[in-house]
Amino acid sequence: MANLEYRDHLISVSVIYDTPNKFQFTPVIDIRHAHFIQVLNTILTEEAFDTIRNATEFGFGLGREWVDTQCSASPE
């Protein structure tokens, strides 16, 4: 699991092996407020990648997009 603090949120990306091909990796993204334990959103994707690094980077990108959308929709 890898974590990224972004705009007062914590984005966590776990990578699972995509079966039946054990050499493809799929990210699972959990997003929380940086100071709370409760998960705000979990993003599951059907995208599979050839390396854990590529899957993790893609997951962080999806997580940042979600946070940006939520933060722009919130009244300041």
N, C-alpha and C positions, 0 to 999 in steps of 0.2 A: 504494500500500500504506500502511496505517495500523497503528501499533503501540500496544499498551497493556500496561503492566506491572501485573500483578494477582496478589496472593498468591504472590509469588516465581515467577511464570510470565510469559512474554512471549506475548501474544496478537497475532497478525498477521492482518490482514484484507486480502485482495486482492479486487478486484471485476472480474468479467468481464462482457462484453456478452452478453446472452441473445439468441441468434439464433433466429429470423430477425428479431425486433424489436430493432433497435439502441438503442432507448430504454428498455430494461429491463435492470437490473443484478442480478447474482447474486453473493453473497459466497462466498469460499473462505477458510476459517479454519485457520491453522496455530498450534499451541500447543507451546511449548518451556518448559523450566525457564529462568528468567531468565538463568542464567549458563552455559548450554550451547547448542551449535549444533543438536544432534539434535532433530528434530521428534518430539514425543510422540504427537500426534494431528493429523490433518487432517479437518476437517468440511466436507462438501459438502452443499449444500442445493438443493432445487428451487424455493425461494422466489425470486421476482423482484420488484424494486422499481423505482419510477419515477425515483429519484435515487441517485447514488453515496452520498450522506450517509445515506439511509435504509438502504441495503444494508450499509454499514459499521457503523452503530449496531446493526442486527440481528445482524451477525456478532459484534460484541463481546459482545452479550447471550448468544449461544450459547456463545461461548468462556468467559465467566464462569461459566455454568451447568456446563460440563464441568469446569472447575477446581474449583468448589465441590463437585461430586460426588466428584471424585478425592481432594480434601483431606479430606472428611468420611469417606471409606472407608478412609483410611490411618490406621493406629494411630500415635498421637503418642508 
